[in-house]
Structure formats: C-alpha cells, structure tokens
Amino acid sequence: MDLKECYRRMGGSYDEMMRRMRQEERVVKFLRLFPKDESFALLTQALPGEDWPAAFRAAHTLKGVALNLGLADLAGSSSALTEALRGGEPAQDPAPLYEAVRRDYEAAVAAISALDGAAGGN
C-alpha cells in the first residue's frame, strides 16, 4: 500500500504530514518507528492495576506521538483517555475509552506494516 492509503486507513492526514515533513521517505521513516514506541504497552499494563499516574503519562505520550505523526483518529481517542485520567482516578470507567485507543492503535500498526517497501526503505 502507498503512503496516502496508509494514512487513509489510519484515519490520519497525508496532506498535513507532507506539508510538515515534505518528503514521503521522512514520513515513512518515522511511521516505521511508531510500533517500537512503548507508550501503548505501558498504558495496557497500567490500567488493569489502576496505576492512574502511569496510565495518564502513557496515554498523554501516545497522544503526543500520534499528533506528531498526523494520526488523527489515534490522537483523538488517546486525548479523550488522557483527559479522563487527568488528575488521578477517573470519574468513570476508562475501559471504553481504552478500547477506542486500542482499536485506533491496532489500525495504525496494521496500516504501517502494510506500507510498500519502496517508500522509504526499511
């Protein structure tokens, strides 16, 4: 799949990323680093144990990474979870918000793994 299709599948903005980074190879390079970021894993570990400060930090970091990469869907869902966790114990069950983050994260990782090798190399 090409980069435009990848962004479409991730719910992101190809045009925004091209305005910011100007080269597809650069965008692909950073996208391929995304699955190695540990924020989602840390979030997944922190929530069941109700480690709210760690969950907040992980969700907040994931939101920032998603914003920097133009992953609008993931940025939106992780932002909602971040705000629910801000200030400690959430007022409502964070599980539905986490499920939205998980869905958007998995869609992004799947799209990135399906990128054509020609755009940006390894």
N, C-alpha and C positions, 0 to 999 in steps of 0.2 A: 504494500500500500504506500502511496506517496504521503508527503507531509500534510498536504491540505486535507486529505481524507482522514489522516490520523487525528488532526485537530477537530474535525467534524465529529468523529466518533468519541472523542474525549470531552466534547462539549466545551471546546476552547476556541480561541480566536487566532487563526493562522495569520490574518492580516495584521493584527496587533503585534504578534511576535515578529513578523517580518519588518514592521516599522521600527521596532525596538532593537532587533539584533541584525537586521539587514542581510543576513546570509543563511540559507537553509542549513548549510553544514554546521554552523554555530548552534542553531536551534536544535538540530538532531543530536549534537554532542551533549548538550545539557539535558535533553529529554532522556537520553540513554543513561544518564547518571541518576535520574529520578528514582528508579526502582531500588537503588542502593541506599537511598536515604532511609534512616531508621525511624523516622517520626511516626509512621503508621504502626509499626511493630510496637513501639513504646506506648502508643495510645491503646493498642489492643491489649497490652499487658496491664496497663494502669487502671483501666475501667473496671474490670471484674473485682479487683482488690480495693476499689473505691479510694484509690490514691489520687484524690482530686487535683492537688497541685501538679503532679506528674502528668496527669491526663490533660490538664489545661495547657501545660508547656508543650506537650506533644501535638495537641490539636492546633495550637497557635503557630507552632513551627511549620506544620503541614500546610496550614492556610497560607503562610508566607511563601513557602516553596511553590505552592500551586499558583499564587498570584504572579510570582516572578516568571513562571513558565507559561502563563496565559491559559491555565486550566480552569476556566470559569466555573464549571459545574463543581469540581472538587473544592475550589476556593469558596464557593457559596456554602456548600454543605459543611465544610470544616469551620467556616466562620460562624455558622449557626451553633455548632457544637462548642466552639471556643467561648461564645457569649454565654451559653448555658452553664459552662464550667467556671466562668469568671467569678472570683470571689469565694471559691470553695465549693461546698456541697451543693449540687444543683437542686433547684426547687421542684423539678420534675424528673422523671426517669430519662436519663440520657440515651437509653438503648435505641429508640427510633432515630435519633439524630446520628448516632454512631452508625446505624445501618445505612443511612444515606451516604455517609462518608465512605464506608466500606464499598458500597456499590460504585460510587464515583472513582474511588481509588483503583478498584479492580478493573474498571473500564479503561482508565488511563494506562495502567500497566499492560493490559492486553493490547491496546492500540499501539503503544510504544514497541512492544515485542514484535508486532506485525509490520513495522516500518521496513521499507525496502532497504537493502544493504547499500544501494548505490548512493543514497542521500546521506552523506556524512561518514561513510565507512563504519568502523566498529564503534 
